[in-house]
Amino acid sequence: MATTILEEIKVGLGIMPDNLGFDLELRIFLNSIKVNLIQLGVTEMDIDIDEQTYWPDFEEVTVGGLVKHYVLVKARQAFDPTASETIEKTFQSSVVQLEGRITHEVEETAA
């Protein structure tokens, strides 16, 4: 069974999907991340993310995988208060690398 974007991110954060306590904060955060992705050229993310939103069908499978990883890393960065400074630096480095890879793949797909 397919999971929604919200459910998948909650599992990645260690939150049980049936725990609704953080849904509002997560939805707001996910919708702000989608703006970053649209600016990177990921037009498939031009959607409103709520409790019923599934991952879109990406034109390029690689882009879709990178987007899912990017969203999870950004969410972990924002919602994991236990992260050490070293882990935070690793997350930030991952975000920068993923943004570059997403941009590259989007440009390659458009060419």
N, C-alpha and C positions, 0 to 999 in steps of 0.2 A: 504494500500500500504506500502510495506517495505521501510524503509529509509536506506540510506547509513551510514556508520560509521561517516563520516565527517558531514553529516546533523544532525545526532543524537547528536553528541558532540556540534555542533554549537547551537542547541536548548538548551542543558544543560548549555551552557555559556551565554544564552540570546541573541544570534546572530541569526538573521533571516537566514534561509537556503539559500535564494537567494542573500544574501550579500557575495560577493566573496572576499572582502577586506583582509580577514585573512586566506584564504585557503592555501596559500603557507606555512605560519608559522605553521598552524595547521597540515598540512600533514607532515612536517618535525618533529614536536613534536610527532605526533601519531606514526610515524615510529620509533622514538627513544624509545617510551614506549613499542612497540611490542618486542624490544630486551629484556627489563626487563621481560616481560611475558614469552618469550621463555626460559630465564634463570630460571624462576620459574617452568618450565615444561609444559607450555601451548603451545603444538606443533601446535594447530589449528591457532595460530597467526603468523605462518611462511608464511606471505603474504605481498605483497606490498600494502600499503594503499594509495589510490588516491581518486578522486572525485566519482568514480564508484564502490568502494569497499563496499560490504555488510559484516555484521558480519558473520563469518564462522559458520558452524554447529559444535557445541561443542559436544564431546563425552558425556559429563556430563552436564546436565542442570544447576546444581548448579555452576559449574565452569564458565559456560557462563555468568550467572548473576553476579558473583563476578568479572569477567573480565570487563564487561561493567561498573560496578560501579567503579572499580579501574581506568579505563581509564578516566572516567568523573571526579573523584576526583583529579587525577593528572593534568588534563587539567584545572580544576578550580584553582588548586594551582598555576599553571604557568601563567594563563591568567586573573586572577581576581586581578587587582592591588588595589582594594578597600578593600580587606580583612584585617581585624584588626589582631593584634598579636594573640589574642585569637582564631580567626577563623583559622589562619594559623597553630596554634598548633593542633587544632582539625583536620584539613586536614591531617597534618603529622601523627597524631595518627591513623587516618583512613587508611592511606596508609600502615603503618606498620601492622595493624591488617588484612587488606585485603591481603597483601603479605603472611602472615602466614596462613590465611584461604585457599588461592589459593594453596599454597604448600601442605597443608594438604589434600585438596580435590583431587589434582592431584595424590598424593601418594596413597590415598584410591582407586581411580579409577584404578591405575596401579596394585594394590594388588589383 
